[in-house]
Amino acid sequence: MDEHRGRLTRDGIRIHEEADFAGMHKAGALASAILDRIADHVVPGATTGALDKLITEWVEEAGATSATIGYKGYQHASCISVNHVVCHGIPGDKVLKDGDILNIDVTVIVDGWFGDTSRMYVAGALSRKAERLIQVTHDALMKGIETVKPGKTFGDIGHAIQAYVEGHRMSVVRDFCGHGLGRVFHAPPNVLHYGRPGTAAVLEEGMFFTIEPMVNLGRPETKVLADDWTAVTRDKSLSAQFEHSVGVTATGVEIFTLSDAGRFHPTYG
């Protein structure tokens, strides 16, 4: 497969062809279906390692490949980030307690295309404080996605997210960002979740990228633990994240990672 189809903008961002959208939808649908399926297993008493084992089995069962197993030495099919873990939490022996919130992030490769998505879950009862954080994070992602159309800029996306989050007296993590993808896992551009309107690269039809804001109840600063993967909030405040993979169309945006089961938000019913 030619991972270099399509042209590059002067910012190094690949412009994909119309036919490429179908491949991204297929990969995104599998990643989303796996996250739909894991929801019933997120309960108090479950370990993050057991959840990852199920995800690994389901990727293999689908005839797909995990993009994360073997990536820079990583050995799991998911990242599972609990409570004050911002992102890149490593699945293991951690036992979920009642009220724990967690982000599960999965990336699969289907026919050479990368499907990348994450969403929030709760083990047991959701506290009011955590529910508010999750809702603001979810809505901030959707505000960013609503901004996407040709002629807008990546700064417009970041500004929409930042303004919404800070308007609710929470903070946007600045140490991690979204990214281009397609036939590769990570590519230009870096998609910042903060910024000024009208700045950064201009959106064009055929761009594929993730939007994945991380939002903290406290301050935005993070630190990476000694395992060189796990990022946590410096002030130990709760953190949440949602991620979709999207493509710019002639008139707006397509989301590749929608939940067919309506389970993208943890209070789905």
Residue, then its C-alpha position, 0 to 999 in steps of 0.5 A: m500500500d502506498e502510504h504517500r498517496g495524495r499531496l502534502t501542504r507546505d506545512g507537511i500535512r497530507i491531503h488525502e483522496e476522496a476514496d481514502f475516507a472509506g478506509m478511515h471509516k472502516a478502521g475508525a468503526l472497529a476501534s469504536a466498536i471495541l470501546d463500545r464492547i468494553a463498556d460492560h466490563v468496566v466495573p469495580g473489581a476489574t483490573t486494567g490489565a484484564l480490560d486490556k487482555l479483552i481488547t487485545e483478543w477483540v482486535e485479533e478476532a477482527g483480523a486487525t492489528s493493534a497500532t500500539i503493541g510494539y510502538k516505541g516498546y509499548q506492549h499493550a493494545s490500549c492505554i488506560s488512564v485512571n483518575h488523575v492519570v492524564c494519558h498513556g496509563i499502562p494496563g496492569d494489576k490496578v483494581l478499579k474501585d467504585g467511582d473511579i473514572l478512566n479513559i481507554d484509548v485504542t488504535v487499530i490498523v485495518d487494511g493499512w488505515f489507522g483508527d484512533t479513538s478514546r473515551m471516558y468510563v466510570a466504574g460504579a457510581l459517578s460522582r457529581k464532580a467527575e460527571r461535570l469534568i467528563q461532560v465539559t471534556h466531551d462538549a469541548l471535543m465537540k466544540g472543536i469538531e464543530t469548528v472544522k471546515p475548509g478555510k478555518t485554522f487549527g488555531d480556531i479549533g484550539h481556541a474553541i476548546q480552550a474557551y469552552v473549558e476555561g469558561h467552566r473554570m477547568s484547564v486544558v492540558r498543553d503538554f499533549c496534543g492531537h495529530g495527523l493520521g491515515r496510513v501512519f499512526h502520527a503525522p503532521p500537524n500537531v493539533l493543539h487544544y488551545g490557541r488563537p483564532g486565525t493562527a496555525a495551518v489552514l484546514e483543507e479538504g482531505m486532511f485527517f487528524t485526531i482531536e483529543p482534549m485532555v481537561n483537568l479539574g485543577r491546574p494544567e501541568t502534568k508530569v511523566l512517571a518513571d515508566d516513561w509513559t504514564a502522564v499524571t496531573r502535577d496537583k493530583s486533580l482529576s483528568a478526563q479525555f475524549e478523542h475522535s479521528v476526523g476528516v475535513t470534507a468539502t463542506g465540513v467534517e466527518i467523524f470516523t470514530l462515532s459509536d454506533a451503539g451510542r456509548f461514546h459518553p459514559t452516561y449513555g443509559 
